[in-house]
Amino acid sequence: MNKLLKPYFERQLVEDKRDDGYWIEAFDIDNDSKQDIVGYGLGVGEVNWYQNPNWHKRTIAKYLGPVGMHHGDINQDGNLDIIICYQYGLTMINADPIGGKIDWLENPGDPDGKWKRHYIGRATSMHRLKVGYFTQEEKLEVLALPIVGRPNDVHSIVPVKLFTQPEDLENAPQWHEHIIDQGNYHVIHGVSIKKYHQLFGVKPYINLDSALIASEEGITWLYYDPEEQQWHRKLIGTGEVTQASRTGFKGSGNVDLGKIGDDQSAYIPTVEPFHGNTVAVYYKDTKSDPSPGWDYSWKRLVLDVYDNPNPLGEGPGHFVICADFDQDGDDEFLVALRGPEPWQGVYYYKVIDLEKGAFVKWRVSSDSAARIAVADFDGDGRLDFATIGYSVAGYYTADNPLIAIFYNRFAPIGELTKD
C-alpha cells in the first residue's frame, strides 16, 4: 500500500455575499488552457463566468430559475458552449407546467463578446442534463432528466428525454426530441455520465456515453445498445429505504464512479436519498458472483449518516464526485454538505480496503457546498476543487453562499494521472 497522504487544500475566496447559490462547473471557456468557473443560483439567475487566473466576473446570461447545466462544443468551432435548463418554478412541488426549457448558449470566442441563446426543447421540472453521444457518434445529444413528472405530484413518473442535434443549428426552432424511458423513474436528482460500457467491462466495447442515474429507485445504469437499437437499464442498488416512512423519500440522490488501480469501476459512492443525510458506497460482490464486469451484483456499505432529516424530510447532503487527488492511481471522493453547521462543507473520503469496508475521511472545507467542480485550476498538475454555497428559497438558504477554490497542496506535483 502506498503511503497515506493527509489532504490539505489552500482556500481562495472567489466571491462572497452572494444572494443565491446552486451550480458550479469548471471548464476552459476562453481557450487559454486554464480552467475557468461558471456559477449561478436560482434566485437572481445570473449565469456568471469567473475567468482564471484573476477570477474576473462576467455575466453570460440571466434566466428565470436556472437549474442544471453542462458544456460541450455544440457547433464544433473549437469553443466550449453551455447547455442549461431554466424556468424551473418555485420548487419541485410547484414546478412551472410550461417551464423546464433548455437552451444552448453559444460561446462567442471573445471574452467580452455576447453569448447567443439557442432553444433546444423543454420538459416540465427539468433539473439535470448531460451532453454526449449516447446512441451514435455523429451528432451531439442532450440527455434530459426532469426531477418530477408533473406539478403538485412529487412522486409522479419522470420521463427521460433525449434531444438530438439538428442539421441547421442556427435556424432550427428546436432539437429532435424523443422520450427514451418512461415509467421507471421517480424523483431523479443526480446523474453521472461516462463511457460505462468500457468501464464496466462490457464486450464488445461500445464507444458511447451512458448514465448512472440516482433516483427514488436507487442507482440505475441507463445505456443504449446500438446493435439492438434499444435502451436498457440495470439496477445497481435500491439506496436508502429506511427513512421513507418519516421523510417521504427513498433511494439515491447523487452518484459517481470511482476507480482503484486497474479496476475502472471499483466502487460507486452516493448521497442518499434525495437531499439525503446518508453517504454510502456500492462495490462489486466478486467473491460470490462468478460473472464478470457489469453483471456482478453490488453490495452496499453505509459510511456515514449526517444529521437527522429536517421538517421537510431533507438532510444536508447534495453532491458527490470522484477523482484521484493524491496521485496514487486510486480515486478518492468528495461529498458536499449544504448545511447548516456542523453539517456543512466538503468531506474527503479515501479507500483503504474496499472489501473490508475500510475508509478514512477528513473535512477539507467548512463552507456550505451545493456542488463541487474538480479541475487543476493553477496548472501545477494536481487536482483542485471549487464549491458554491447552497441558497435556494423553499429548501435551504446558507447565510453566505460564497464561491471558493481549494488548491491541492499535498499531492506530488507533476502530470495528472490519466484514466
C-alpha positions as CSV (number, residue, x, y, z in Angstrom):
1,M,0.0,0.0,0.0
2,N,1.2,3.5,-0.9
3,K,1.9,6.0,1.9
4,L,-1.3,7.6,3.1
5,L,-1.2,11.3,2.4
6,K,-3.3,13.6,4.6
7,P,-5.2,16.0,2.4
8,Y,-4.5,19.7,2.6
9,F,-6.2,22.3,0.4
10,E,-5.4,26.1,0.3
11,R,-8.6,28.1,0.2
12,Q,-9.1,31.1,-2.1
13,L,-12.2,33.2,-1.9
14,V,-13.6,34.0,-5.4
15,E,-16.9,35.7,-4.4
16,D,-18.9,36.1,-1.2
17,K,-22.0,37.9,-0.1
18,R,-23.9,36.3,-2.9
19,D,-27.7,36.5,-3.0
20,D,-28.1,32.9,-4.2
21,G,-26.1,29.8,-4.9
22,Y,-26.6,26.4,-6.5
23,W,-24.5,25.4,-9.5
24,I,-20.8,25.4,-10.2
25,E,-18.9,23.9,-13.2
26,A,-15.3,24.1,-14.4
27,F,-14.0,24.2,-18.0
28,D,-11.8,26.3,-20.3
29,I,-14.1,28.9,-21.8
30,D,-11.5,31.2,-23.5
31,N,-9.2,28.5,-24.9
32,D,-6.2,29.6,-22.8
33,S,-5.6,26.2,-21.3
34,K,-6.8,27.4,-17.9
35,Q,-9.8,26.0,-16.2
36,D,-12.5,28.7,-15.6
37,I,-15.6,28.6,-13.5
38,V,-19.3,29.1,-14.2
39,G,-21.5,29.7,-11.2
40,Y,-25.1,30.7,-10.5
41,G,-28.2,30.3,-8.4
42,L,-31.9,30.0,-9.0
43,G,-32.9,33.2,-7.3
44,V,-31.0,36.0,-9.1
45,G,-30.5,33.8,-12.1
46,E,-27.3,35.4,-13.3
47,V,-25.1,32.9,-15.1
48,N,-21.6,34.1,-14.4
49,W,-18.2,33.3,-15.8
50,Y,-15.2,33.7,-13.5
51,Q,-12.1,33.9,-15.6
52,N,-8.9,32.2,-14.5
53,P,-6.4,33.3,-13.1
54,N,-7.8,36.6,-11.6
55,W,-11.4,35.3,-11.4
56,H,-12.8,38.4,-13.2
57,K,-16.6,38.0,-13.2
58,R,-18.6,38.4,-16.4
59,T,-22.4,37.8,-16.8
60,I,-23.1,35.4,-19.6
61,A,-26.8,35.3,-19.4
62,K,-29.7,35.8,-17.0
63,Y,-32.5,33.3,-16.7
64,L,-35.6,32.8,-14.6
65,G,-34.8,29.9,-12.4
66,P,-31.7,28.3,-14.0
67,V,-31.0,24.8,-12.6
68,G,-28.7,22.3,-14.2
69,M,-26.1,22.8,-16.9
70,H,-23.3,21.0,-18.8
71,H,-20.9,22.1,-21.5
72,G,-19.7,21.0,-25.0
73,D,-18.6,22.3,-28.3
74,I,-22.1,22.3,-29.9
75,N,-21.2,24.0,-33.2
76,Q,-17.7,22.5,-33.5
77,D,-16.0,25.8,-33.7
78,G,-13.4,25.0,-31.1
79,N,-15.1,26.9,-28.3
80,L,-17.0,25.2,-25.4
81,D,-20.6,26.2,-25.2
82,I,-23.1,26.0,-22.3
83,I,-26.3,23.9,-22.3
84,I,-28.6,25.0,-19.5
85,C,-32.2,24.4,-18.3
86,Y,-34.3,27.1,-16.7
87,Q,-37.8,28.3,-15.7
88,Y,-38.0,25.6,-13.1
89,G,-40.7,27.0,-10.9
90,L,-40.5,27.8,-7.2
91,T,-39.8,24.2,-6.1
92,M,-40.2,20.7,-7.4
93,I,-43.6,20.6,-5.8
94,N,-45.0,23.6,-7.7
95,A,-42.8,23.3,-10.9
96,D,-43.7,25.6,-13.7
97,P,-46.0,23.5,-16.0
98,I,-44.8,25.4,-19.1
99,G,-41.2,25.7,-18.0
100,G,-38.3,23.4,-17.9
101,K,-36.8,24.9,-21.0
102,I,-33.4,24.1,-22.4
103,D,-31.0,26.4,-24.2
104,W,-27.5,26.2,-25.6
105,L,-25.5,29.3,-25.1
106,E,-23.1,29.9,-28.0
107,N,-19.6,30.9,-26.9
108,P,-18.6,34.0,-28.9
109,G,-14.9,33.1,-28.8
110,D,-14.3,36.7,-27.5
111,P,-14.1,37.2,-23.7
112,D,-16.2,40.4,-24.0
113,G,-18.5,39.0,-26.7
114,K,-22.2,38.3,-26.3
115,W,-23.4,34.7,-25.8
116,K,-26.2,33.9,-28.2
117,R,-29.1,31.8,-26.9
118,H,-30.5,28.9,-29.0
119,Y,-33.6,26.9,-27.9
120,I,-33.3,23.1,-27.6
121,G,-36.6,22.0,-26.1
122,R,-38.4,21.5,-22.8
123,A,-39.7,19.1,-20.1
124,T,-41.6,20.1,-17.0
125,S,-39.3,20.4,-13.9
126,M,-36.1,20.0,-16.0
127,H,-33.4,19.5,-13.4
128,R,-30.3,17.7,-14.8
129,L,-28.9,17.3,-18.2
130,K,-25.8,15.9,-19.9
131,V,-24.3,16.4,-23.3
132,G,-22.7,13.4,-25.2
133,Y,-23.0,10.7,-27.8
134,F,-25.5,8.3,-26.3
135,T,-26.9,6.4,-29.4
136,Q,-24.4,7.3,-32.1
137,E,-21.1,9.2,-32.7
138,E,-22.1,11.8,-35.3
139,K,-24.5,14.2,-33.7
140,L,-24.4,15.5,-30.2
141,E,-27.3,14.6,-27.9
142,V,-28.6,16.1,-24.7
143,L,-29.9,13.6,-22.1
144,A,-32.6,15.4,-20.2
145,L,-33.7,14.4,-16.7
146,P,-36.6,16.2,-15.0
147,I,-36.9,15.7,-11.3
148,V,-40.6,15.1,-11.2
149,G,-43.2,14.2,-13.9
150,R,-45.8,16.9,-13.2
151,P,-46.5,19.8,-10.8
152,N,-48.1,19.1,-7.4
153,D,-47.2,15.4,-7.6
154,V,-43.7,14.8,-6.2
155,H,-43.7,11.1,-6.8
156,S,-45.1,11.2,-10.3
157,I,-43.4,9.2,-13.1
158,V,-40.5,11.1,-14.7
159,P,-40.0,10.8,-18.5
160,V,-36.3,10.7,-19.6
161,K,-35.8,12.5,-22.8
162,L,-33.1,12.7,-25.5
163,F,-32.7,15.7,-27.7
164,T,-30.6,15.2,-30.9
165,Q,-28.7,18.0,-32.7
166,P,-30.5,19.2,-35.9
167,E,-28.7,19.8,-39.2
168,D,-29.4,23.5,-39.1
169,L,-28.1,24.5,-35.7
170,E,-28.6,28.2,-36.3
171,N,-32.1,28.2,-37.5
172,A,-33.8,25.1,-36.2
173,P,-36.7,26.1,-33.9
174,Q,-35.7,23.2,-31.6
175,W,-33.8,19.9,-31.5
176,H,-35.3,16.5,-32.3
177,E,-37.0,15.1,-29.2
178,H,-37.5,11.5,-28.1
179,I,-38.8,10.0,-24.8
180,I,-36.4,7.2,-24.2
181,D,-37.6,5.9,-20.8
182,Q,-40.9,6.5,-19.2
183,G,-42.4,4.6,-16.2
184,N,-39.2,3.6,-14.5
185,Y,-38.1,6.6,-12.6
186,H,-39.3,8.9,-9.8
187,V,-37.6,11.9,-8.2
188,I,-34.4,11.9,-10.3
189,H,-31.8,14.1,-8.6
190,G,-28.3,13.1,-9.8
191,V,-26.6,11.7,-12.9
192,S,-23.0,10.9,-13.8
193,I,-22.0,10.1,-17.4
194,K,-19.0,8.2,-18.7
195,K,-18.3,5.5,-21.3
196,Y,-19.6,2.9,-18.8
197,H,-19.7,0.1,-21.4
198,Q,-15.9,0.1,-21.3
199,L,-15.6,0.9,-17.6
200,F,-18.0,-1.9,-16.6
201,G,-16.2,-4.4,-18.8
202,V,-19.0,-5.0,-21.3
203,K,-17.8,-6.7,-24.5
204,P,-17.7,-5.8,-27.3
205,Y,-16.7,-2.3,-26.1
206,I,-19.1,0.4,-27.2
207,N,-17.7,3.9,-27.6
208,L,-20.9,5.6,-26.4
209,D,-21.8,7.6,-23.3
210,S,-24.2,6.3,-20.8
211,A,-25.5,7.3,-17.4
212,L,-25.7,6.3,-13.8
213,I,-28.9,7.8,-12.5
214,A,-29.7,8.5,-8.9
215,S,-33.5,8.4,-8.3
216,E,-36.1,7.1,-5.9
217,E,-35.4,3.6,-7.4
218,G,-31.8,3.8,-6.2
219,I,-28.8,3.7,-8.7
220,T,-29.5,2.6,-12.2
221,W,-27.3,2.3,-15.2
222,L,-29.1,3.5,-18.3
223,Y,-27.5,2.7,-21.7
224,Y,-28.2,2.2,-25.3
225,D,-27.3,-0.9,-27.3
226,P,-26.7,0.1,-31.0
227,E,-26.9,-3.5,-32.2
228,E,-30.4,-4.0,-30.7
229,Q,-31.2,-0.3,-31.2
230,Q,-32.8,0.0,-27.8
231,W,-32.3,1.3,-24.3
232,H,-31.5,-0.9,-21.3
233,R,-31.5,-0.4,-17.6
234,K,-29.5,-2.2,-14.9
235,L,-30.3,-1.7,-11.2
236,I,-27.1,-1.4,-9.2
237,G,-28.8,-0.9,-5.8
238,T,-32.0,0.4,-4.2
239,G,-30.4,3.0,-2.0
240,E,-31.7,4.3,1.4
241,V,-35.2,2.8,2.2
242,T,-35.5,3.0,6.0
243,Q,-36.3,6.8,6.2
244,A,-39.3,6.8,3.7
245,S,-42.0,6.5,6.4
246,R,-41.0,9.7,8.1
247,T,-39.4,11.7,5.2
248,G,-41.3,10.6,2.2
249,F,-38.1,10.0,0.3
250,K,-36.2,6.8,-0.5
251,G,-33.5,5.6,-3.0
252,S,-30.5,7.7,-4.0
253,G,-29.8,11.4,-4.6
254,N,-26.3,11.6,-6.1
255,V,-23.8,9.3,-7.7
256,D,-20.4,8.9,-9.3
257,L,-18.0,6.1,-10.2
258,G,-14.5,5.5,-8.6
259,K,-11.5,3.5,-9.8
260,I,-9.0,1.6,-7.8
261,G,-5.8,0.5,-9.6
262,D,-6.7,-1.3,-12.8
263,D,-10.4,-1.6,-11.8
264,Q,-12.0,1.4,-13.5
265,S,-15.4,0.6,-11.9
266,A,-14.3,-0.4,-8.4
267,Y,-17.0,1.4,-6.4
268,I,-19.9,3.8,-6.7
269,P,-20.2,6.5,-4.0
270,T,-23.6,8.0,-3.3
271,V,-25.5,10.5,-1.2
272,E,-28.9,9.0,-0.2
273,P,-31.8,9.6,-0.5
274,F,-33.0,12.8,-2.3
275,H,-31.3,15.7,-0.4
276,G,-30.2,13.0,1.9
277,N,-28.1,12.5,5.0
278,T,-26.5,9.2,4.2
279,V,-23.2,8.5,2.5
280,A,-22.9,5.0,1.1
281,V,-20.7,3.1,-1.4
282,Y,-21.5,0.2,-3.7
283,Y,-18.9,-2.3,-4.6
284,K,-18.9,-5.5,-6.7
285,D,-19.6,-8.8,-5.0
286,T,-16.6,-10.5,-6.6
287,K,-16.5,-13.4,-4.1
288,S,-20.0,-14.7,-4.6
289,D,-20.6,-13.7,-8.2
290,P,-18.7,-15.7,-10.9
291,S,-19.8,-13.5,-13.7
292,P,-17.5,-10.6,-14.8
293,G,-17.8,-6.8,-15.2
294,W,-21.2,-5.1,-15.1
295,D,-23.1,-8.3,-14.4
296,Y,-21.8,-8.5,-10.9
297,S,-24.3,-7.8,-8.1
298,W,-23.3,-4.9,-5.9
299,K,-23.0,-4.7,-2.2
300,R,-24.0,-1.5,-0.3
301,L,-22.0,-0.1,2.6
302,V,-23.1,2.9,4.7
303,L,-20.2,5.1,5.7
304,D,-21.8,8.0,7.4
305,V,-25.2,9.5,8.4
306,Y,-25.0,13.2,8.7
307,D,-27.7,14.8,10.9
308,N,-31.4,13.9,11.1
309,P,-33.8,14.9,8.3
310,N,-35.3,18.4,8.8
311,P,-39.1,19.1,8.9
312,L,-39.1,19.0,5.0
313,G,-37.6,15.4,5.2
314,E,-34.3,16.6,3.9
315,G,-30.7,16.1,5.0
316,P,-27.6,18.2,4.3
317,G,-26.0,16.1,1.6
318,H,-26.2,17.3,-2.0
319,F,-23.4,16.1,-4.2
320,V,-20.6,13.5,-4.6
321,I,-17.7,13.3,-7.1
322,C,-14.7,11.0,-7.6
323,A,-11.1,12.0,-8.6
324,D,-7.5,11.0,-7.9
325,F,-6.4,13.8,-5.7
326,D,-3.3,12.2,-4.1
327,Q,-1.9,10.9,-7.4
328,D,-1.7,7.3,-6.3
329,G,-3.8,5.8,-9.0
330,D,-6.9,5.3,-6.9
331,D,-9.9,7.6,-6.8
332,E,-10.9,9.4,-3.6
333,F,-14.3,11.0,-3.4
334,L,-15.7,14.3,-2.1
335,V,-19.1,14.8,-0.5
336,A,-20.8,18.3,-0.5
337,L,-22.9,19.2,2.5
338,R,-25.0,22.3,2.2
339,G,-25.6,22.9,5.9
340,P,-26.4,24.2,8.5
341,E,-23.4,23.8,10.7
342,P,-21.9,21.5,11.8
343,W,-23.3,19.6,8.8
344,Q,-21.8,21.7,6.0
345,G,-18.6,21.8,3.9
346,V,-16.7,19.1,2.0
347,Y,-15.6,15.7,3.3
348,Y,-12.8,13.8,1.6
349,Y,-13.0,10.0,1.6
350,K,-10.1,7.7,0.9
351,V,-10.4,3.9,0.3
352,I,-8.1,1.8,2.5
353,D,-9.6,-1.6,1.9
354,L,-12.7,-1.8,-0.1
355,E,-13.7,-5.4,0.6
356,K,-13.3,-4.8,4.4
357,G,-15.2,-1.5,4.1
358,A,-12.3,0.5,5.4
359,F,-12.3,4.2,4.6
360,V,-10.7,7.3,6.2
361,K,-12.2,10.8,5.9
362,W,-11.2,14.4,6.5
363,R,-13.2,17.6,6.5
364,V,-11.4,19.8,3.9
365,S,-13.9,22.7,3.8
366,S,-16.4,24.2,6.2
367,D,-18.2,26.4,3.6
368,S,-21.7,25.5,2.6
369,A,-21.4,23.4,-0.6
370,A,-24.2,22.8,-3.1
371,R,-21.9,21.2,-5.7
372,I,-18.2,20.7,-6.4
373,A,-16.2,21.3,-9.5
374,V,-12.9,19.4,-9.9
375,A,-10.1,20.8,-12.0
376,D,-6.4,21.7,-12.0
377,F,-7.0,25.4,-11.5
378,D,-3.4,26.6,-11.0
379,G,-1.8,24.3,-13.6
380,D,0.6,22.5,-11.2
381,G,-0.5,19.0,-12.2
382,R,-2.6,18.4,-9.1
383,L,-6.4,18.3,-8.9
384,D,-8.1,21.1,-7.0
385,F,-11.8,21.7,-6.3
386,A,-14.2,24.6,-6.1
387,T,-17.5,25.0,-4.4
388,I,-20.6,27.2,-4.3
389,G,-22.9,27.5,-1.3
390,Y,-26.5,26.4,-1.4
391,S,-29.1,29.0,-1.2
392,V,-32.5,28.1,-2.7
393,A,-35.8,29.5,-1.5
394,G,-38.1,26.8,-0.3
395,Y,-35.3,24.4,0.6
396,Y,-32.2,25.7,2.4
397,T,-30.6,29.1,2.4
398,A,-27.0,29.4,3.5
399,D,-26.0,32.7,5.3
400,N,-23.3,33.3,2.7
401,P,-23.4,31.1,-0.4
402,L,-19.9,32.0,-1.5
403,I,-17.7,30.6,-4.2
404,A,-14.2,29.4,-3.2
405,I,-11.4,27.4,-4.8
406,F,-9.4,24.9,-2.8
407,Y,-5.9,24.3,-4.2
408,N,-4.3,20.9,-3.7
409,R,-1.1,21.4,-1.6
410,F,-0.4,17.8,-0.5
411,A,-0.1,15.6,-3.6
412,P,3.1,15.2,-5.6
413,I,3.5,18.0,-8.2
414,G,3.5,16.6,-11.7
415,E,1.3,15.5,-14.5
416,L,-2.1,14.3,-13.6
417,T,-2.7,10.6,-13.7
418,K,-4.8,9.5,-16.7
419,D,-7.7,7.1,-16.7
